[in-house]
Amino acid sequence: MQNKCVICGADLTPDDIGASRKLINRGMDKDFLCISCLAEKYGVTVEKLKEKIEYWRESGCMLFAPKE
Ligand SMILES: [Zn+2]
């Protein structure tokens, strides 16, 4: 699986990939964006997006691995 952001080339975390899937296309398997580029694309702050990720994770969204 591609593990670099297609826009800035940053290394992707599983959360970045989960957020790309959640926001762009659930079935996507490439062209993932890092959280900074996602925030920019959707006009939100990185902080806000991180809050969203935690919210999705807590809601049991399968795109985000549960925290240990
Ligand atoms: Zn990026």
N, CA, C, O and the ligand as a Tripos MOL2 file, in Angstrom:
@<TRIPOS>MOLECULE
protein
  273   271    69     0     0
PROTEIN
NO_CHARGES

@<TRIPOS>ATOM
      1 N           0.8510   -1.2060    0.0000 N.3       1 MET1
      2 CA          0.0000    0.0000    0.0000 C.3       1 MET1
      3 C           0.8830    1.2520    0.0000 C.2       1 MET1
      4 O           1.8880    1.3240    0.7070 O.2       1 MET1
      5 N           0.4890    2.2110   -0.7940 N.am      2 GLN2
      6 CA          1.2080    3.4920   -0.8290 C.3       2 GLN2
      7 C           1.2240    4.1080    0.5670 C.2       2 GLN2
      8 O           0.2100    4.1140    1.2650 O.2       2 GLN2
      9 N           2.3840    4.6250    0.9640 N.am      3 ASN3
     10 CA          2.4380    5.1600    2.3210 C.3       3 ASN3
     11 C           3.0000    6.5830    2.3780 C.2       3 ASN3
     12 O           3.5200    7.0250    3.4030 O.2       3 ASN3
     13 N           2.8830    7.2810    1.2570 N.am      4 LYS4
     14 CA          3.2830    8.6940    1.2280 C.3       4 LYS4
     15 C           2.1220    9.5320    0.7090 C.2       4 LYS4
     16 O           1.3630    9.1120   -0.1650 O.2       4 LYS4
     17 N           2.0090   10.7260    1.2730 N.am      5 CYS5
     18 CA          0.9790   11.6560    0.8160 C.3       5 CYS5
     19 C           1.2350   12.0180   -0.6600 C.2       5 CYS5
     20 O           2.3630   12.3380   -1.0360 O.2       5 CYS5
     21 N           0.1670   11.9640   -1.4980 N.am      6 VAL6
     22 CA          0.3620   12.2660   -2.9280 C.3       6 VAL6
     23 C           0.6440   13.7420   -3.1700 C.2       6 VAL6
     24 O           1.1860   14.0980   -4.2160 O.2       6 VAL6
     25 N           0.2920   14.5950   -2.2380 N.am      7 ILE7
     26 CA          0.5140   16.0290   -2.4280 C.3       7 ILE7
     27 C           1.8790   16.4720   -1.9010 C.2       7 ILE7
     28 O           2.6490   17.0910   -2.6360 O.2       7 ILE7
     29 N           2.1860   16.1680   -0.6600 N.am      8 CYS8
     30 CA          3.4270   16.6870   -0.0770 C.3       8 CYS8
     31 C           4.4900   15.6210    0.1580 C.2       8 CYS8
     32 O           5.6290   15.9480    0.4930 O.2       8 CYS8
     33 N           4.1290   14.3420   -0.0160 N.am      9 GLY9
     34 CA          5.1220   13.2820    0.1390 C.3       9 GLY9
     35 C           5.4180   12.8900    1.5760 C.2       9 GLY9
     36 O           6.3480   12.1250    1.8320 O.2       9 GLY9
     37 N           4.6350   13.4060    2.5180 N.am     10 ALA10
     38 CA          4.8440   13.0540    3.9290 C.3      10 ALA10
     39 C           4.5030   11.5810    4.1610 C.2      10 ALA10
     40 O           3.6440   11.0160    3.4840 O.2      10 ALA10
     41 N           5.1840   10.9780    5.1180 N.am     11 ASP11
     42 CA          4.8350    9.6100    5.4920 C.3      11 ASP11
     43 C           3.4360    9.5910    6.0800 C.2      11 ASP11
     44 O           3.0590   10.4760    6.8480 O.2      11 ASP11
     45 N           2.6740    8.5750    5.7100 N.am     12 LEU12
     46 CA          1.2930    8.4830    6.1890 C.3      12 LEU12
     47 C           1.1790    7.5630    7.3910 C.2      12 LEU12
     48 O           1.8350    6.5240    7.4610 O.2      12 LEU12
     49 N           0.3420    7.9560    8.3260 N.am     13 THR13
     50 CA          0.0090    7.0830    9.4400 C.3      13 THR13
     51 C          -1.2870    6.3550    9.0790 C.2      13 THR13
     52 O          -1.9910    6.7670    8.1570 O.2      13 THR13
     53 N          -1.6020    5.2820    9.7950 N.am     14 PRO14
     54 CA         -2.8840    4.6000    9.5420 C.3      14 PRO14
     55 C          -4.0760    5.5520    9.7020 C.2      14 PRO14
     56 O          -5.0870    5.3990    9.0160 O.2      14 PRO14
     57 N          -3.9610    6.5180   10.5920 N.am     15 ASP15
     58 CA         -5.0480    7.4840   10.7650 C.3      15 ASP15
     59 C          -5.1970    8.3930    9.5390 C.2      15 ASP15
     60 O          -6.3150    8.7390    9.1570 O.2      15 ASP15
     61 N          -4.0720    8.7780    8.9220 N.am     16 ASP16
     62 CA         -4.1320    9.5890    7.7030 C.3      16 ASP16
     63 C          -4.8900    8.8310    6.6180 C.2      16 ASP16
     64 O          -5.7470    9.3830    5.9280 O.2      16 ASP16
     65 N          -4.5490    7.5570    6.4890 N.am     17 ILE17
     66 CA         -5.1920    6.7310    5.4660 C.3      17 ILE17
     67 C          -6.6770    6.5650    5.7830 C.2      17 ILE17
     68 O          -7.5240    6.6460    4.8940 O.2      17 ILE17
     69 N          -6.9800    6.3320    7.0560 N.am     18 GLY18
     70 CA         -8.3780    6.2110    7.4680 C.3      18 GLY18
     71 C          -9.1590    7.4800    7.1840 C.2      18 GLY18
     72 O         -10.2960    7.4260    6.7150 O.2      18 GLY18
     73 N          -8.5510    8.6170    7.4690 N.am     19 ALA19
     74 CA         -9.2250    9.9020    7.2700 C.3      19 ALA19
     75 C          -9.4210   10.1740    5.7740 C.2      19 ALA19
     76 O         -10.4560   10.7040    5.3700 O.2      19 ALA19
     77 N          -8.4270    9.8130    4.9550 N.am     20 SER20
     78 CA         -8.5750    9.9600    3.5060 C.3      20 SER20
     79 C          -9.7630    9.1490    3.0220 C.2      20 SER20
     80 O         -10.5830    9.6230    2.2360 O.2      20 SER20
     81 N          -9.8390    7.9140    3.5070 N.am     21 ARG21
     82 CA        -10.9470    7.0390    3.0890 C.3      21 ARG21
     83 C         -12.2810    7.6020    3.5430 C.2      21 ARG21
     84 O         -13.2580    7.6180    2.7930 O.2      21 ARG21
     85 N         -12.3020    8.0620    4.7780 N.am     22 LYS22
     86 CA        -13.5520    8.5560    5.3540 C.3      22 LYS22
     87 C         -14.0320    9.7970    4.5910 C.2      22 LYS22
     88 O         -15.2210    9.9290    4.3010 O.2      22 LYS22
     89 N         -13.1120   10.6960    4.2710 N.am     23 LEU23
     90 CA        -13.4950   11.9820    3.6840 C.3      23 LEU23
     91 C         -13.6290   11.9230    2.1680 C.2      23 LEU23
     92 O         -14.4910   12.5920    1.5990 O.2      23 LEU23
     93 N         -12.8000   11.1450    1.5180 N.am     24 ILE24
     94 CA        -12.7660   11.1710    0.0540 C.3      24 ILE24
     95 C         -13.5630   10.0150   -0.5340 C.2      24 ILE24
     96 O         -14.5180   10.2200   -1.2830 O.2      24 ILE24
     97 N         -13.1580    8.8030   -0.1840 N.am     25 ASN25
     98 CA        -13.7990    7.6470   -0.7970 C.3      25 ASN25
     99 C         -13.4300    6.4310    0.0220 C.2      25 ASN25
    100 O         -12.2570    6.0750    0.1290 O.2      25 ASN25
    101 N         -14.4210    5.8030    0.5940 N.am     26 ARG26
    102 CA        -14.2010    4.6790    1.4860 C.3      26 ARG26
    103 C         -13.4290    3.5370    0.8380 C.2      26 ARG26
    104 O         -12.6850    2.8210    1.5090 O.2      26 ARG26
    105 N         -13.6090    3.3730   -0.4600 N.am     27 GLY27
    106 CA        -12.9890    2.2360   -1.1320 C.3      27 GLY27
    107 C         -11.6230    2.5420   -1.7220 C.2      27 GLY27
    108 O         -11.0090    1.6700   -2.3380 O.2      27 GLY27
    109 N         -11.1400    3.7540   -1.5480 N.am     28 MET28
    110 CA         -9.8670    4.1130   -2.1830 C.3      28 MET28
    111 C          -8.7130    3.2860   -1.6310 C.2      28 MET28
    112 O          -8.6800    2.9480   -0.4480 O.2      28 MET28
    113 N          -7.7640    2.9640   -2.5140 N.am     29 ASP29
    114 CA         -6.6100    2.2100   -2.0410 C.3      29 ASP29
    115 C          -5.3050    2.8630   -2.4850 C.2      29 ASP29
    116 O          -4.2300    2.2790   -2.3490 O.2      29 ASP29
    117 N          -5.4100    4.0870   -3.0190 N.am     30 LYS30
    118 CA         -4.1970    4.8410   -3.3500 C.3      30 LYS30
    119 C          -4.5340    6.3290   -3.3290 C.2      30 LYS30
    120 O          -5.6750    6.7180   -3.0790 O.2      30 LYS30
    121 N          -3.5260    7.1480   -3.5960 N.am     31 ASP31
    122 CA         -3.7240    8.5990   -3.5980 C.3      31 ASP31
    123 C          -4.2100    9.1200   -2.2560 C.2      31 ASP31
    124 O          -5.0450   10.0230   -2.2000 O.2      31 ASP31
    125 N          -3.6970    8.5620   -1.1920 N.am     32 PHE32
    126 CA         -4.0550    9.0440    0.1400 C.3      32 PHE32
    127 C          -3.3820   10.3800    0.4190 C.2      32 PHE32
    128 O          -2.3310   10.6970   -0.1380 O.2      32 PHE32
    129 N          -4.0130   11.1500    1.2910 N.am     33 LEU33
    130 CA         -3.4490   12.4340    1.6930 C.3      33 LEU33
    131 C          -3.0850   12.3840    3.1740 C.2      33 LEU33
    132 O          -3.7100   11.6660    3.9550 O.2      33 LEU33
    133 N          -2.0660   13.1550    3.5470 N.am     34 CYS34
    134 CA         -1.7500   13.2630    4.9630 C.3      34 CYS34
    135 C          -2.7720   14.1990    5.6050 C.2      34 CYS34
    136 O          -3.5660   14.8430    4.9200 O.2      34 CYS34
    137 N          -2.7330   14.2570    6.9100 N.am     35 ILE35
    138 CA         -3.7530   15.0090    7.6290 C.3      35 ILE35
    139 C          -3.6660   16.5180    7.3390 C.2      35 ILE35
    140 O          -4.6890   17.2030    7.3110 O.2      35 ILE35
    141 N          -2.4540   17.0280    7.1270 N.am     36 SER36
    142 CA         -2.3140   18.4640    6.8300 C.3      36 SER36
    143 C          -2.9340   18.7970    5.4880 C.2      36 SER36
    144 O          -3.6270   19.8070    5.3570 O.2      36 SER36
    145 N          -2.6920   17.9540    4.4840 N.am     37 CYS37
    146 CA         -3.2530   18.2120    3.1640 C.3      37 CYS37
    147 C          -4.7600   18.0020    3.1590 C.2      37 CYS37
    148 O          -5.4830   18.7150    2.4630 O.2      37 CYS37
    149 N          -5.2380   17.0360    3.9240 N.am     38 LEU38
    150 CA         -6.6850   16.8400    4.0390 C.3      38 LEU38
    151 C          -7.3350   18.0690    4.6710 C.2      38 LEU38
    152 O          -8.3740   18.5410    4.2090 O.2      38 LEU38
    153 N          -6.7120   18.5760    5.7280 N.am     39 ALA39
    154 CA         -7.2570   19.7490    6.4120 C.3      39 ALA39
    155 C          -7.3330   20.9230    5.4390 C.2      39 ALA39
    156 O          -8.3270   21.6480    5.4050 O.2      39 ALA39
    157 N          -6.2730   21.1020    4.6460 N.am     40 GLU40
    158 CA         -6.2520   22.1970    3.6940 C.3      40 GLU40
    159 C          -7.3280   22.0140    2.6250 C.2      40 GLU40
    160 O          -8.0480   22.9500    2.2790 O.2      40 GLU40
    161 N          -7.4170   20.8000    2.1170 N.am     41 LYS41
    162 CA         -8.4010   20.4830    1.0670 C.3      41 LYS41
    163 C          -9.8240   20.7870    1.5300 C.2      41 LYS41
    164 O         -10.6440   21.2890    0.7620 O.2      41 LYS41
    165 N         -10.1060   20.4770    2.7940 N.am     42 TYR42
    166 CA        -11.4670   20.6590    3.2850 C.3      42 TYR42
    167 C         -11.6420   21.9580    4.0780 C.2      42 TYR42
    168 O         -12.7030   22.1970    4.6540 O.2      42 TYR42
    169 N         -10.6170   22.7800    4.1070 N.am     43 GLY43
    170 CA        -10.7360   24.0830    4.7410 C.3      43 GLY43
    171 C         -10.9490   24.0310    6.2400 C.2      43 GLY43
    172 O         -11.6340   24.8810    6.8090 O.2      43 GLY43
    173 N         -10.3550   23.0210    6.8840 N.am     44 VAL44
    174 CA        -10.4430   22.9350    8.3420 C.3      44 VAL44
    175 C          -9.0250   22.9240    8.9210 C.2      44 VAL44
    176 O          -8.0500   22.7780    8.1850 O.2      44 VAL44
    177 N          -8.9220   23.0770   10.2220 N.am     45 THR45
    178 CA         -7.5970   23.0350   10.8390 C.3      45 THR45
    179 C          -7.2140   21.5780   11.1170 C.2      45 THR45
    180 O          -8.0750   20.7050   11.2280 O.2      45 THR45
    181 N          -5.9270   21.3400   11.2250 N.am     46 VAL46
    182 CA         -5.4370   20.0030   11.5520 C.3      46 VAL46
    183 C          -5.9990   19.5590   12.9080 C.2      46 VAL46
    184 O          -6.3730   18.4020   13.1000 O.2      46 VAL46
    185 N          -6.0440   20.5220   13.8430 N.am     47 GLU47
    186 CA         -6.5950   20.2310   15.1690 C.3      47 GLU47
    187 C          -8.0130   19.6810   15.0850 C.2      47 GLU47
    188 O          -8.3560   18.6820   15.7190 O.2      47 GLU47
    189 N          -8.8210   20.3620   14.2860 N.am     48 LYS48
    190 CA        -10.2250   19.9900   14.1160 C.3      48 LYS48
    191 C         -10.3310   18.5890   13.5160 C.2      48 LYS48
    192 O         -11.1450   17.7650   13.9330 O.2      48 LYS48
    193 N          -9.4820   18.3560   12.5310 N.am     49 LEU49
    194 CA         -9.5050   17.0600   11.8550 C.3      49 LEU49
    195 C          -9.0900   15.9430   12.8100 C.2      49 LEU49
    196 O          -9.6520   14.8480   12.7780 O.2      49 LEU49
    197 N          -8.1000   16.2280   13.6610 N.am     50 LYS50
    198 CA         -7.6820   15.2290   14.6490 C.3      50 LYS50
    199 C          -8.8120   14.9270   15.6290 C.2      50 LYS50
    200 O          -9.0190   13.7820   16.0300 O.2      50 LYS50
    201 N          -9.5400   15.9840   16.0050 N.am     51 GLU51
    202 CA        -10.7010   15.7770   16.8850 C.3      51 GLU51
    203 C         -11.7110   14.8630   16.2190 C.2      51 GLU51
    204 O         -12.2780   13.9710   16.8510 O.2      51 GLU51
    205 N         -11.9310   15.1030   14.9170 N.am     52 LYS52
    206 CA        -12.8690   14.2970   14.1420 C.3      52 LYS52
    207 C         -12.4420   12.8380   14.1240 C.2      52 LYS52
    208 O         -13.2580   11.9330   14.2970 O.2      52 LYS52
    209 N         -11.1390   12.6250   13.9090 N.am     53 ILE53
    210 CA        -10.6200   11.2630   13.8590 C.3      53 ILE53
    211 C         -10.8900   10.5550   15.1840 C.2      53 ILE53
    212 O         -11.3080    9.3970   15.2090 O.2      53 ILE53
    213 N         -10.6450   11.2700   16.2890 N.am     54 GLU54
    214 CA        -10.9120   10.6640   17.6000 C.3      54 GLU54
    215 C         -12.3960   10.3740   17.7710 C.2      54 GLU54
    216 O         -12.7820    9.3600   18.3520 O.2      54 GLU54
    217 N         -13.2210   11.2800   17.2570 N.am     55 TYR55
    218 CA        -14.6620   11.0860   17.3350 C.3      55 TYR55
    219 C         -15.0750    9.8410   16.5380 C.2      55 TYR55
    220 O         -15.8430    9.0050   17.0130 O.2      55 TYR55
    221 N         -14.5390    9.7460   15.3060 N.am     56 TRP56
    222 CA        -14.8720    8.5810   14.4720 C.3      56 TRP56
    223 C         -14.3940    7.2990   15.1270 C.2      56 TRP56
    224 O         -15.0980    6.2890   15.1380 O.2      56 TRP56
    225 N         -13.1710    7.3550   15.6790 N.am     57 ARG57
    226 CA        -12.6300    6.1700   16.3340 C.3      57 ARG57
    227 C         -13.5310    5.7430   17.4950 C.2      57 ARG57
    228 O         -13.8510    4.5640   17.6470 O.2      57 ARG57
    229 N         -13.9310    6.7120   18.3020 N.am     58 GLU58
    230 CA        -14.7680    6.4010   19.4540 C.3      58 GLU58
    231 C         -16.1390    5.9090   19.0350 C.2      58 GLU58
    232 O         -16.7810    5.1450   19.7560 O.2      58 GLU58
    233 N         -16.5930    6.3560   17.8470 N.am     59 SER59
    234 CA        -17.8800    5.8930   17.3340 C.3      59 SER59
    235 C         -17.7930    4.4820   16.7860 C.2      59 SER59
    236 O         -18.7990    3.9090   16.3660 O.2      59 SER59
    237 N         -16.5800    3.9150   16.7890 N.am     60 GLY60
    238 CA        -16.4170    2.5460   16.3250 C.3      60 GLY60
    239 C         -16.2080    2.4190   14.8280 C.2      60 GLY60
    240 O         -16.3910    1.3390   14.2660 O.2      60 GLY60
    241 N         -15.8250    3.5160   14.1740 N.am     61 CYS61
    242 CA        -15.5530    3.4630   12.7390 C.3      61 CYS61
    243 C         -14.4030    2.5030   12.4590 C.2      61 CYS61
    244 O         -13.3250    2.6210   13.0410 O.2      61 CYS61
    245 N         -14.6490    1.5440   11.5520 N.am     62 MET62
    246 CA        -13.6560    0.5050   11.2750 C.3      62 MET62
    247 C         -12.4270    1.0260   10.5240 C.2      62 MET62
    248 O         -11.4250    0.3200   10.4120 O.2      62 MET62
    249 N         -12.4980    2.2430   10.0150 N.am     63 LEU63
    250 CA        -11.3550    2.8040    9.2980 C.3      63 LEU63
    251 C         -10.2430    3.2000   10.2550 C.2      63 LEU63
    252 O          -9.1040    3.4000    9.8330 O.2      63 LEU63
    253 N         -10.5600    3.3150   11.5310 N.am     64 PHE64
    254 CA         -9.5640    3.7570   12.5020 C.3      64 PHE64
    255 C          -9.3500    2.6810   13.5530 C.2      64 PHE64
    256 O         -10.2820    2.2600   14.2380 O.2      64 PHE64
    257 N          -8.1100    2.2490   13.6630 N.am     65 ALA65
    258 CA         -7.7870    1.2160   14.6300 C.3      65 ALA65
    259 C          -8.0370    1.7470   16.0410 C.2      65 ALA65
    260 O          -7.6990    2.8910   16.3430 O.2      65 ALA65
    261 N          -8.6280    0.9180   16.9040 N.am     66 PRO66
    262 CA         -8.8300    1.3530   18.2840 C.3      66 PRO66
    263 C          -7.4950    1.6330   18.9470 C.2      66 PRO66
    264 O          -6.4870    0.9970   18.6400 O.2      66 PRO66
    265 N          -7.5040    2.5910   19.8580 N.am     67 LYS67
    266 CA         -6.2670    2.8850   20.6180 C.3      67 LYS67
    267 C          -6.0170    1.7570   21.6040 C.2      67 LYS67
    268 O          -6.9400    1.2140   22.2100 O.2      67 LYS67
    269 N          -4.7450    1.4220   21.7460 N.am     68 GLU68
    270 CA         -4.3880    0.3590   22.7030 C.3      68 GLU68
    271 C          -4.6950    0.7970   24.1180 C.2      68 GLU68
    272 O          -4.4640    0.0420   25.0620 O.2      68 GLU68
    273 ZN          0.3770   15.9350    2.5310 Zn       69 ZN69
@<TRIPOS>BOND
     1     1     2 1
     2     2     3 1
     3     3     4 2
     4     3     5 am
     5     5     6 1
     6     6     7 1
     7     7     8 2
     8     7     9 am
     9     9    10 1
    10    10    11 1
    11    11    12 2
    12    11    13 am
    13    13    14 1
    14    14    15 1
    15    15    16 2
    16    15    17 am
    17    17    18 1
    18    18    19 1
    19    19    20 2
    20    19    21 am
    21    21    22 1
    22    22    23 1
    23    23    24 2
    24    23    25 am
    25    25    26 1
    26    26    27 1
    27    27    28 2
    28    27    29 am
    29    29    30 1
    30    30    31 1
    31    31    32 2
    32    31    33 am
    33    33    34 1
    34    34    35 1
    35    35    36 2
    36    35    37 am
    37    37    38 1
    38    38    39 1
    39    39    40 2
    40    39    41 am
    41    41    42 1
    42    42    43 1
    43    43    44 2
    44    43    45 am
    45    45    46 1
    46    46    47 1
    47    47    48 2
    48    47    49 am
    49    49    50 1
    50    50    51 1
    51    51    52 2
    52    51    53 am
    53    53    54 1
    54    54    55 1
    55    55    56 2
    56    55    57 am
    57    57    58 1
    58    58    59 1
    59    59    60 2
    60    59    61 am
    61    61    62 1
    62    62    63 1
    63    63    64 2
    64    63    65 am
    65    65    66 1
    66    66    67 1
    67    67    68 2
    68    67    69 am
    69    69    70 1
    70    70    71 1
    71    71    72 2
    72    71    73 am
    73    73    74 1
    74    74    75 1
    75    75    76 2
    76    75    77 am
    77    77    78 1
    78    78    79 1
    79    79    80 2
    80    79    81 am
    81    81    82 1
    82    82    83 1
    83    83    84 2
    84    83    85 am
    85    85    86 1
    86    86    87 1
    87    87    88 2
    88    87    89 am
    89    89    90 1
    90    90    91 1
    91    91    92 2
    92    91    93 am
    93    93    94 1
    94    94    95 1
    95    95    96 2
    96    95    97 am
    97    97    98 1
    98    98    99 1
    99    99   100 2
   100    99   101 am
   101   101   102 1
   102   102   103 1
   103   103   104 2
   104   103   105 am
   105   105   106 1
   106   106   107 1
   107   107   108 2
   108   107   109 am
   109   109   110 1
   110   110   111 1
   111   111   112 2
   112   111   113 am
   113   113   114 1
   114   114   115 1
   115   115   116 2
   116   115   117 am
   117   117   118 1
   118   118   119 1
   119   119   120 2
   120   119   121 am
   121   121   122 1
   122   122   123 1
   123   123   124 2
   124   123   125 am
   125   125   126 1
   126   126   127 1
   127   127   128 2
   128   127   129 am
   129   129   130 1
   130   130   131 1
   131   131   132 2
   132   131   133 am
   133   133   134 1
   134   134   135 1
   135   135   136 2
   136   135   137 am
   137   137   138 1
   138   138   139 1
   139   139   140 2
   140   139   141 am
   141   141   142 1
   142   142   143 1
   143   143   144 2
   144   143   145 am
   145   145   146 1
   146   146   147 1
   147   147   148 2
   148   147   149 am
   149   149   150 1
   150   150   151 1
   151   151   152 2
   152   151   153 am
   153   153   154 1
   154   154   155 1
   155   155   156 2
   156   155   157 am
   157   157   158 1
   158   158   159 1
   159   159   160 2
   160   159   161 am
   161   161   162 1
   162   162   163 1
   163   163   164 2
   164   163   165 am
   165   165   166 1
   166   166   167 1
   167   167   168 2
   168   167   169 am
   169   169   170 1
   170   170   171 1
   171   171   172 2
   172   171   173 am
   173   173   174 1
   174   174   175 1
   175   175   176 2
   176   175   177 am
   177   177   178 1
   178   178   179 1
   179   179   180 2
   180   179   181 am
   181   181   182 1
   182   182   183 1
   183   183   184 2
   184   183   185 am
   185   185   186 1
   186   186   187 1
   187   187   188 2
   188   187   189 am
   189   189   190 1
   190   190   191 1
   191   191   192 2
   192   191   193 am
   193   193   194 1
   194   194   195 1
   195   195   196 2
   196   195   197 am
   197   197   198 1
   198   198   199 1
   199   199   200 2
   200   199   201 am
   201   201   202 1
   202   202   203 1
   203   203   204 2
   204   203   205 am
   205   205   206 1
   206   206   207 1
   207   207   208 2
   208   207   209 am
   209   209   210 1
   210   210   211 1
   211   211   212 2
   212   211   213 am
   213   213   214 1
   214   214   215 1
   215   215   216 2
   216   215   217 am
   217   217   218 1
   218   218   219 1
   219   219   220 2
   220   219   221 am
   221   221   222 1
   222   222   223 1
   223   223   224 2
   224   223   225 am
   225   225   226 1
   226   226   227 1
   227   227   228 2
   228   227   229 am
   229   229   230 1
   230   230   231 1
   231   231   232 2
   232   231   233 am
   233   233   234 1
   234   234   235 1
   235   235   236 2
   236   235   237 am
   237   237   238 1
   238   238   239 1
   239   239   240 2
   240   239   241 am
   241   241   242 1
   242   242   243 1
   243   243   244 2
   244   243   245 am
   245   245   246 1
   246   246   247 1
   247   247   248 2
   248   247   249 am
   249   249   250 1
   250   250   251 1
   251   251   252 2
   252   251   253 am
   253   253   254 1
   254   254   255 1
   255   255   256 2
   256   255   257 am
   257   257   258 1
   258   258   259 1
   259   259   260 2
   260   259   261 am
   261   261   262 1
   262   262   263 1
   263   263   264 2
   264   263   265 am
   265   265   266 1
   266   266   267 1
   267   267   268 2
   268   267   269 am
   269   269   270 1
   270   270   271 1
   271   271   272 2
@<TRIPOS>SUBSTRUCTURE
     1 MET1         2 RESIDUE 1 A MET
     2 GLN2         6 RESIDUE 1 A GLN
     3 ASN3        10 RESIDUE 1 A ASN
     4 LYS4        14 RESIDUE 1 A LYS
     5 CYS5        18 RESIDUE 1 A CYS
     6 VAL6        22 RESIDUE 1 A VAL
     7 ILE7        26 RESIDUE 1 A ILE
     8 CYS8        30 RESIDUE 1 A CYS
     9 GLY9        34 RESIDUE 1 A GLY
    10 ALA10       38 RESIDUE 1 A ALA
    11 ASP11       42 RESIDUE 1 A ASP
    12 LEU12       46 RESIDUE 1 A LEU
    13 THR13       50 RESIDUE 1 A THR
    14 PRO14       54 RESIDUE 1 A PRO
    15 ASP15       58 RESIDUE 1 A ASP
    16 ASP16       62 RESIDUE 1 A ASP
    17 ILE17       66 RESIDUE 1 A ILE
    18 GLY18       70 RESIDUE 1 A GLY
    19 ALA19       74 RESIDUE 1 A ALA
    20 SER20       78 RESIDUE 1 A SER
    21 ARG21       82 RESIDUE 1 A ARG
    22 LYS22       86 RESIDUE 1 A LYS
    23 LEU23       90 RESIDUE 1 A LEU
    24 ILE24       94 RESIDUE 1 A ILE
    25 ASN25       98 RESIDUE 1 A ASN
    26 ARG26      102 RESIDUE 1 A ARG
    27 GLY27      106 RESIDUE 1 A GLY
    28 MET28      110 RESIDUE 1 A MET
    29 ASP29      114 RESIDUE 1 A ASP
    30 LYS30      118 RESIDUE 1 A LYS
    31 ASP31      122 RESIDUE 1 A ASP
    32 PHE32      126 RESIDUE 1 A PHE
    33 LEU33      130 RESIDUE 1 A LEU
    34 CYS34      134 RESIDUE 1 A CYS
    35 ILE35      138 RESIDUE 1 A ILE
    36 SER36      142 RESIDUE 1 A SER
    37 CYS37      146 RESIDUE 1 A CYS
    38 LEU38      150 RESIDUE 1 A LEU
    39 ALA39      154 RESIDUE 1 A ALA
    40 GLU40      158 RESIDUE 1 A GLU
    41 LYS41      162 RESIDUE 1 A LYS
    42 TYR42      166 RESIDUE 1 A TYR
    43 GLY43      170 RESIDUE 1 A GLY
    44 VAL44      174 RESIDUE 1 A VAL
    45 THR45      178 RESIDUE 1 A THR
    46 VAL46      182 RESIDUE 1 A VAL
    47 GLU47      186 RESIDUE 1 A GLU
    48 LYS48      190 RESIDUE 1 A LYS
    49 LEU49      194 RESIDUE 1 A LEU
    50 LYS50      198 RESIDUE 1 A LYS
    51 GLU51      202 RESIDUE 1 A GLU
    52 LYS52      206 RESIDUE 1 A LYS
    53 ILE53      210 RESIDUE 1 A ILE
    54 GLU54      214 RESIDUE 1 A GLU
    55 TYR55      218 RESIDUE 1 A TYR
    56 TRP56      222 RESIDUE 1 A TRP
    57 ARG57      226 RESIDUE 1 A ARG
    58 GLU58      230 RESIDUE 1 A GLU
    59 SER59      234 RESIDUE 1 A SER
    60 GLY60      238 RESIDUE 1 A GLY
    61 CYS61      242 RESIDUE 1 A CYS
    62 MET62      246 RESIDUE 1 A MET
    63 LEU63      250 RESIDUE 1 A LEU
    64 PHE64      254 RESIDUE 1 A PHE
    65 ALA65      258 RESIDUE 1 A ALA
    66 PRO66      262 RESIDUE 1 A PRO
    67 LYS67      266 RESIDUE 1 A LYS
    68 GLU68      270 RESIDUE 1 A GLU
    69 ZN69       273 GROUP 0 **** ****
